[in-house]
């Protein structure tokens, strides 16, 4: 008698860069670098396998946060699996500001939902994963792709995550300079002040609005003028040697703008051309500050998490 194969789902999820300069905890963009998640229903027990980026530091027991989100999806779907095998193959660097945890969580949630018959909506998946991540700026573009604007709105005893997707400018390239050291999000958050000057808040509101308009209208000239920030980058700069100089070098080499990717330490420059020159300038400038880095040329990714 032929044995019945265990149900298996495979999902790929893009990396993301959050904030995009002034859009702190609000804007995020998907990039064409991927984590792969495979989930299989088994007869008994819970097993986690990890390979690739961060494999040595990721738990392989029931404390694994991706397994936890998987089990929550099953619970909400009214299912109790006897066992699960979770396989994570990570191409996105861990703790570098490229949304590795959001990608893994989204992949786990989407895979679990697929095995449960897709009984949960995309909105429910968004809110489940956001509850694990704390904010949606990486989660939403990992799930939906493109550039996503998100907000968390309190309604009684629950918080709704509202998000809207817009296209990135056609022909954009993202040059990421990934330093050889990690930066925990908690440490980067602890560097931020409890209050900021009113004028800095107004500055960021205006720039965020303009960045969104620049994306919608494919307005490169506008984007080059408004991707500035006063709410988080100045306070995180001491954590990343040479950050300001790398920004300047990238722009001098032809980038339209250069910003901190998420909480860092990865720096990201946006350009239409001269991408090799921009990458070289970023590497050389980091090196002068004693930082070794890897550069990659990525493209905005229009598609989010995808069952393959």
ChimeraX attribute file (.defattr): number of C-alpha atoms within 10 A of each C-alpha:
attribute: neighborCount
match mode: 1-to-1
recipient: residues
	/A:1	3
	/A:2	4
	/A:3	5
	/A:4	6
	/A:5	9
	/A:6	11
	/A:7	10
	/A:8	17
	/A:9	20
	/A:10	20
	/A:11	23
	/A:12	26
	/A:13	34
	/A:14	34
	/A:15	33
	/A:16	34
	/A:17	31
	/A:18	30
	/A:19	25
	/A:20	28
	/A:21	27
	/A:22	28
	/A:23	25
	/A:24	21
	/A:25	20
	/A:26	21
	/A:27	28
	/A:28	30
	/A:29	32
	/A:30	35
	/A:31	28
	/A:32	19
	/A:33	21
	/A:34	23
	/A:35	24
	/A:36	24
	/A:37	27
	/A:38	21
	/A:39	26
	/A:40	20
	/A:41	20
	/A:42	17
	/A:43	12
	/A:44	11
	/A:45	12
	/A:46	17
	/A:47	17
	/A:48	18
	/A:49	15
	/A:50	18
	/A:51	14
	/A:52	14
	/A:53	17
	/A:54	16
	/A:55	15
	/A:56	10
	/A:57	9
	/A:58	17
	/A:59	15
	/A:60	18
	/A:61	12
	/A:62	14
	/A:63	10
	/A:64	14
	/A:65	18
	/A:66	27
	/A:67	27
	/A:68	16
	/A:69	24
	/A:70	23
	/A:71	20
	/A:72	17
	/A:73	25
	/A:74	20
	/A:75	13
	/A:76	14
	/A:77	16
	/A:78	11
	/A:79	12
	/A:80	10
	/A:81	16
	/A:82	11
	/A:83	14
	/A:84	22
	/A:85	18
	/A:86	24
	/A:87	21
	/A:88	24
	/A:89	19
	/A:90	23
	/A:91	17
	/A:92	26
	/A:93	21
	/A:94	21
	/A:95	19
	/A:96	24
	/A:97	28
	/A:98	31
	/A:99	28
	/A:100	26
	/A:101	22
	/A:102	29
	/A:103	33
	/A:104	31
	/A:105	28
	/A:106	32
	/A:107	33
	/A:108	33
	/A:109	29
	/A:110	32
	/A:111	27
	/A:112	29
	/A:113	22
	/A:114	18
	/A:115	16
	/A:116	18
	/A:117	9
	/A:118	13
	/A:119	15
	/A:120	18
	/A:121	11
	/A:122	15
	/A:123	14
	/A:124	15
	/A:125	21
	/A:126	24
	/A:127	22
	/A:128	18
	/A:129	28
	/A:130	21
	/A:131	14
	/A:132	17
	/A:133	15
	/A:134	11
	/A:135	19
	/A:136	29
	/A:137	30
	/A:138	32
	/A:139	34
	/A:140	38
	/A:141	37
	/A:142	37
	/A:143	28
	/A:144	24
	/A:145	28
	/A:146	24
	/A:147	31
	/A:148	27
	/A:149	22
	/A:150	23
	/A:151	17
	/A:152	16
	/A:153	11
	/A:154	10
	/A:155	8
	/A:156	7
	/A:157	5
	/A:158	8
	/A:159	13
	/A:160	15
	/A:161	20
	/A:162	15
	/A:163	19
	/A:164	13
	/A:165	18
	/A:166	16
	/A:167	18
	/A:168	22
	/A:169	18
	/A:170	13
	/A:171	11
	/A:172	16
	/A:173	21
	/A:174	22
	/A:175	24
	/A:176	26
	/A:177	27
	/A:178	25
	/A:179	22
	/A:180	13
	/A:181	15
	/A:182	15
	/A:183	19
	/A:184	15
	/A:185	16
	/A:186	9
	/A:187	12
	/A:188	19
	/A:189	13
	/A:190	11
	/A:191	17
	/A:192	15
	/A:193	10
	/A:194	6
	/A:195	8
	/A:196	12
	/A:197	10
	/A:198	8
	/A:199	10
	/A:200	13
	/A:201	15
	/A:202	12
	/A:203	17
	/A:204	21
	/A:205	15
	/A:206	13
	/A:207	20
	/A:208	24
	/A:209	13
	/A:210	19
	/A:211	25
	/A:212	23
	/A:213	15
	/A:214	21
	/A:215	18
	/A:216	14
	/A:217	14
	/A:218	17
	/A:219	16
	/A:220	18
	/A:221	10
	/A:222	16
	/A:223	21
	/A:224	18
	/A:225	14
	/A:226	21
	/A:227	22
	/A:228	21
	/A:229	23
	/A:230	18
	/A:231	21
	/A:232	22
	/A:233	24
	/A:234	13
	/A:235	15
	/A:236	20
	/A:237	17
	/A:238	12
	/A:239	14
	/A:240	19
	/A:241	17
	/A:242	18
	/A:243	25
	/A:244	17
	/A:245	15
	/A:246	27
	/A:247	21
	/A:248	16
	/A:249	23
	/A:250	29
	/A:251	20
	/A:252	14
	/A:253	19
	/A:254	19
	/A:255	26
	/A:256	20
	/A:257	22
	/A:258	27
	/A:259	26
	/A:260	28
	/A:261	26
	/A:262	29
	/A:263	27
	/A:264	27
	/A:265	28
	/A:266	28
	/A:267	27
	/A:268	34
	/A:269	27
	/A:270	27
	/A:271	23
	/A:272	15
	/A:273	15
	/A:274	12
	/A:275	21
	/A:276	15
	/A:277	16
	/A:278	26
	/A:279	24
	/A:280	16
	/A:281	21
	/A:282	31
	/A:283	22
	/A:284	16
	/A:285	21
	/A:286	22
	/A:287	16
	/A:288	13
	/A:289	14
	/A:290	11
	/A:291	17
	/A:292	16
	/A:293	17
	/A:294	13
	/A:295	19
	/A:296	15
	/A:297	19
	/A:298	18
	/A:299	17
	/A:300	25
	/A:301	22
	/A:302	19
	/A:303	17
	/A:304	26
	/A:305	24
	/A:306	18
	/A:307	16
	/A:308	9
